[in-house]
């Protein structure tokens, strides 16, 4: 497996509705189901979601997955 074919990218978004560890678990589950996402970290204190993914995953795709899970993305 070569890394040059699928470069890993990192996208950080803010989701104001994050208030607890349960929110973090829901977000990890929702984004973990998106093809191309390799890792998700949620910081409840800062309300930031850090997503490691390949180049096929756009910020819009991340925002859509969060929206379906009930969390909006601040612009």
VMD Tcl script that builds the backbone (N, CA, C; Angstrom):
set m [mol new atoms 225]
animate dup $m
set s [atomselect $m all]
$s set {name element resname resid chain x y z} {
  {N N UNK 1 A 0.848 -1.179 0.000}
  {CA C UNK 1 A 0.000 0.000 0.000}
  {C C UNK 1 A 0.891 1.239 0.000}
  {N N UNK 2 A 0.757 2.052 -1.013}
  {CA C UNK 2 A 1.571 3.256 -1.086}
  {C C UNK 2 A 0.763 4.454 -0.647}
  {N N UNK 3 A 1.417 5.340 0.057}
  {CA C UNK 3 A 0.749 6.529 0.565}
  {C C UNK 3 A 0.608 7.602 -0.509}
  {N N UNK 4 A 1.405 7.533 -1.570}
  {CA C UNK 4 A 1.356 8.565 -2.600}
  {C C UNK 4 A 0.062 8.505 -3.405}
  {N N UNK 5 A -0.531 7.329 -3.539}
  {CA C UNK 5 A -1.770 7.201 -4.299}
  {C C UNK 5 A -2.945 7.790 -3.528}
  {N N UNK 6 A -2.922 7.644 -2.244}
  {CA C UNK 6 A -3.999 8.156 -1.402}
  {C C UNK 6 A -3.419 8.966 -0.257}
  {N N UNK 7 A -3.134 10.208 -0.514}
  {CA C UNK 7 A -2.580 11.076 0.517}
  {C C UNK 7 A -3.601 11.277 1.631}
  {N N UNK 8 A -3.142 11.230 2.861}
  {CA C UNK 8 A -4.031 11.485 3.985}
  {C C UNK 8 A -4.116 12.986 4.215}
  {N N UNK 9 A -5.329 13.447 4.343}
  {CA C UNK 9 A -5.578 14.860 4.602}
  {C C UNK 9 A -6.262 14.987 5.953}
  {N N UNK 10 A -6.199 16.171 6.523}
  {CA C UNK 10 A -6.856 16.433 7.794}
  {C C UNK 10 A -7.770 17.642 7.633}
  {N N UNK 11 A -9.005 17.472 8.055}
  {CA C UNK 11 A -9.977 18.567 8.040}
  {C C UNK 11 A -10.469 18.769 9.465}
  {N N UNK 12 A -10.499 20.023 9.914}
  {CA C UNK 12 A -11.000 20.346 11.247}
  {C C UNK 12 A -12.234 21.226 11.077}
  {N N UNK 13 A -13.325 20.817 11.717}
  {CA C UNK 13 A -14.557 21.598 11.676}
  {C C UNK 13 A -15.028 21.837 13.109}
  {N N UNK 14 A -15.841 22.863 13.280}
  {CA C UNK 14 A -16.428 23.160 14.583}
  {C C UNK 14 A -17.910 22.816 14.536}
  {N N UNK 15 A -18.359 22.062 15.535}
  {CA C UNK 15 A -19.767 21.681 15.639}
  {C C UNK 15 A -20.287 22.197 16.981}
  {N N UNK 16 A -20.977 23.342 16.966}
  {CA C UNK 16 A -21.401 23.998 18.212}
  {C C UNK 16 A -22.279 23.149 19.125}
  {N N UNK 17 A -22.969 22.154 18.592}
  {CA C UNK 17 A -23.887 21.350 19.413}
  {C C UNK 17 A -23.185 20.299 20.277}
  {N N UNK 18 A -21.885 20.145 20.145}
  {CA C UNK 18 A -21.172 19.147 20.953}
  {C C UNK 18 A -21.172 19.607 22.410}
  {N N UNK 19 A -21.743 18.772 23.295}
  {CA C UNK 19 A -21.800 19.136 24.711}
  {C C UNK 19 A -21.286 18.042 25.647}
  {N N UNK 20 A -21.097 16.834 25.132}
  {CA C UNK 20 A -20.706 15.752 26.030}
  {C C UNK 20 A -20.015 14.614 25.282}
  {N N UNK 21 A -19.567 13.646 26.047}
  {CA C UNK 21 A -18.917 12.480 25.469}
  {C C UNK 21 A -19.849 11.666 24.579}
  {N N UNK 22 A -21.143 11.699 24.895}
  {CA C UNK 22 A -22.113 11.000 24.046}
  {C C UNK 22 A -22.162 11.603 22.652}
  {N N UNK 23 A -22.069 12.932 22.609}
  {CA C UNK 23 A -22.017 13.628 21.313}
  {C C UNK 23 A -20.783 13.173 20.544}
  {N N UNK 24 A -19.656 13.123 21.245}
  {CA C UNK 24 A -18.407 12.714 20.604}
  {C C UNK 24 A -18.528 11.304 20.033}
  {N N UNK 25 A -19.141 10.394 20.783}
  {CA C UNK 25 A -19.323 9.019 20.303}
  {C C UNK 25 A -20.204 8.970 19.067}
  {N N UNK 26 A -21.289 9.742 19.080}
  {CA C UNK 26 A -22.191 9.790 17.924}
  {C C UNK 26 A -21.475 10.308 16.687}
  {N N UNK 27 A -20.663 11.333 16.867}
  {CA C UNK 27 A -19.936 11.924 15.741}
  {C C UNK 27 A -18.903 10.943 15.202}
  {N N UNK 28 A -18.180 10.279 16.100}
  {CA C UNK 28 A -17.180 9.295 15.659}
  {C C UNK 28 A -17.847 8.174 14.874}
  {N N UNK 29 A -18.996 7.725 15.336}
  {CA C UNK 29 A -19.718 6.657 14.642}
  {C C UNK 29 A -20.199 7.134 13.275}
  {N N UNK 30 A -20.752 8.341 13.212}
  {CA C UNK 30 A -21.273 8.870 11.945}
  {C C UNK 30 A -20.163 9.065 10.915}
  {N N UNK 31 A -19.069 9.661 11.338}
  {CA C UNK 31 A -17.976 9.920 10.398}
  {C C UNK 31 A -17.168 8.666 10.096}
  {N N UNK 32 A -17.130 7.743 11.058}
  {CA C UNK 32 A -16.427 6.480 10.836}
  {C C UNK 32 A -17.057 5.659 9.729}
  {N N UNK 33 A -18.332 5.906 9.450}
  {CA C UNK 33 A -19.032 5.191 8.395}
  {C C UNK 33 A -18.840 5.792 7.010}
  {N N UNK 34 A -18.128 6.905 6.929}
  {CA C UNK 34 A -17.896 7.556 5.634}
  {C C UNK 34 A -16.680 6.916 4.973}
  {N N UNK 35 A -16.862 6.428 3.748}
  {CA C UNK 35 A -15.757 5.812 3.008}
  {C C UNK 35 A -14.635 6.822 2.826}
  {N N UNK 36 A -13.409 6.409 3.157}
  {CA C UNK 36 A -12.257 7.279 3.001}
  {C C UNK 36 A -11.815 7.940 4.289}
  {N N UNK 37 A -12.651 7.878 5.334}
  {CA C UNK 37 A -12.277 8.457 6.629}
  {C C UNK 37 A -11.479 7.411 7.399}
  {N N UNK 38 A -10.283 7.799 7.871}
  {CA C UNK 38 A -9.423 6.853 8.585}
  {C C UNK 38 A -9.409 7.069 10.095}
  {N N UNK 39 A -9.682 8.301 10.553}
  {CA C UNK 39 A -9.651 8.567 11.984}
  {C C UNK 39 A -10.477 9.812 12.284}
  {N N UNK 40 A -11.127 9.796 13.448}
  {CA C UNK 40 A -11.932 10.940 13.879}
  {C C UNK 40 A -11.606 11.216 15.341}
  {N N UNK 41 A -11.314 12.479 15.649}
  {CA C UNK 41 A -11.093 12.896 17.031}
  {C C UNK 41 A -12.043 14.046 17.326}
  {N N UNK 42 A -12.667 13.995 18.500}
  {CA C UNK 42 A -13.616 15.033 18.894}
  {C C UNK 42 A -13.147 15.648 20.204}
  {N N UNK 43 A -13.014 16.972 20.225}
  {CA C UNK 43 A -12.664 17.699 21.449}
  {C C UNK 43 A -13.934 18.388 21.942}
  {N N UNK 44 A -14.511 17.846 22.999}
  {CA C UNK 44 A -15.775 18.366 23.526}
  {C C UNK 44 A -15.611 19.803 24.025}
  {N N UNK 45 A -14.488 20.120 24.642}
  {CA C UNK 45 A -14.262 21.457 25.199}
  {C C UNK 45 A -14.240 22.540 24.119}
  {N N UNK 46 A -13.527 22.281 23.026}
  {CA C UNK 46 A -13.412 23.284 21.958}
  {C C UNK 46 A -14.467 23.103 20.867}
  {N N UNK 47 A -15.218 21.983 20.950}
  {CA C UNK 47 A -16.256 21.653 19.965}
  {C C UNK 47 A -15.673 21.436 18.563}
  {N N UNK 48 A -14.420 20.987 18.514}
  {CA C UNK 48 A -13.740 20.755 17.236}
  {C C UNK 48 A -13.719 19.263 16.911}
  {N N UNK 49 A -13.942 18.982 15.634}
  {CA C UNK 49 A -13.889 17.621 15.120}
  {C C UNK 49 A -12.746 17.570 14.116}
  {N N UNK 50 A -11.765 16.698 14.366}
  {CA C UNK 50 A -10.627 16.535 13.477}
  {C C UNK 50 A -10.794 15.221 12.740}
  {N N UNK 51 A -10.792 15.296 11.412}
  {CA C UNK 51 A -11.041 14.121 10.584}
  {C C UNK 51 A -9.836 13.877 9.684}
  {N N UNK 52 A -9.243 12.694 9.792}
  {CA C UNK 52 A -8.188 12.273 8.873}
  {C C UNK 52 A -8.857 11.446 7.785}
  {N N UNK 53 A -8.550 11.769 6.545}
  {CA C UNK 53 A -9.247 11.126 5.434}
  {C C UNK 53 A -8.395 11.160 4.178}
  {N N UNK 54 A -8.839 10.398 3.171}
  {CA C UNK 54 A -8.134 10.457 1.897}
  {C C UNK 54 A -8.737 11.568 1.045}
  {N N UNK 55 A -8.144 11.767 -0.123}
  {CA C UNK 55 A -8.528 12.907 -0.965}
  {C C UNK 55 A -9.941 12.817 -1.527}
  {N N UNK 56 A -10.578 11.657 -1.425}
  {CA C UNK 56 A -11.945 11.515 -1.949}
  {C C UNK 56 A -12.989 12.152 -1.026}
  {N N UNK 57 A -12.600 12.478 0.204}
  {CA C UNK 57 A -13.543 13.029 1.178}
  {C C UNK 57 A -13.408 14.549 1.210}
  {N N UNK 58 A -14.495 15.215 0.874}
  {CA C UNK 58 A -14.495 16.681 0.872}
  {C C UNK 58 A -15.021 17.207 2.208}
  {N N UNK 59 A -14.794 18.485 2.451}
  {CA C UNK 59 A -15.350 19.135 3.647}
  {C C UNK 59 A -16.872 19.037 3.616}
  {N N UNK 60 A -17.456 19.168 2.419}
  {CA C UNK 60 A -18.920 19.049 2.282}
  {C C UNK 60 A -19.413 17.678 2.704}
  {N N UNK 61 A -18.673 16.629 2.341}
  {CA C UNK 61 A -19.070 15.273 2.704}
  {C C UNK 61 A -19.028 15.099 4.227}
  {N N UNK 62 A -18.027 15.675 4.847}
  {CA C UNK 62 A -17.921 15.631 6.313}
  {C C UNK 62 A -19.091 16.388 6.942}
  {N N UNK 63 A -19.358 17.587 6.432}
  {CA C UNK 63 A -20.470 18.398 6.954}
  {C C UNK 63 A -21.806 17.683 6.768}
  {N N UNK 64 A -21.989 17.025 5.628}
  {CA C UNK 64 A -23.237 16.296 5.379}
  {C C UNK 64 A -23.417 15.150 6.371}
  {N N UNK 65 A -22.339 14.420 6.642}
  {CA C UNK 65 A -22.417 13.302 7.593}
  {C C UNK 65 A -22.737 13.810 8.994}
  {N N UNK 66 A -22.131 14.925 9.367}
  {CA C UNK 66 A -22.435 15.511 10.669}
  {C C UNK 66 A -23.875 15.996 10.734}
  {N N UNK 67 A -24.340 16.600 9.660}
  {CA C UNK 67 A -25.717 17.099 9.604}
  {C C UNK 67 A -26.715 15.951 9.771}
  {N N UNK 68 A -26.457 14.841 9.087}
  {CA C UNK 68 A -27.337 13.664 9.224}
  {C C UNK 68 A -27.335 13.128 10.645}
  {N N UNK 69 A -26.224 13.325 11.361}
  {CA C UNK 69 A -26.128 12.854 12.756}
  {C C UNK 69 A -26.703 13.878 13.742}
  {N N UNK 70 A -27.131 15.050 13.222}
  {CA C UNK 70 A -27.754 16.050 14.082}
  {C C UNK 70 A -26.847 17.158 14.563}
  {N N UNK 71 A -25.682 17.293 13.928}
  {CA C UNK 71 A -24.719 18.320 14.329}
  {C C UNK 71 A -24.415 19.233 13.148}
  {N N UNK 72 A -24.564 20.526 13.349}
  {CA C UNK 72 A -24.246 21.456 12.275}
  {C C UNK 72 A -22.764 21.812 12.331}
  {N N UNK 73 A -22.247 22.275 11.203}
  {CA C UNK 73 A -20.858 22.704 11.117}
  {C C UNK 73 A -20.850 24.215 11.023}
  {N N UNK 74 A -20.128 24.856 11.933}
  {CA C UNK 74 A -20.003 26.321 11.887}
  {C C UNK 74 A -19.105 26.697 10.725}
  {N N UNK 75 A -19.448 27.787 10.053}
  {CA C UNK 75 A -18.632 28.184 8.904}
  {C C UNK 75 A -17.450 29.019 9.317}
}
mol reanalyze $m
mol bondsrecalc $m
mol representation Tube
mol addrep $m
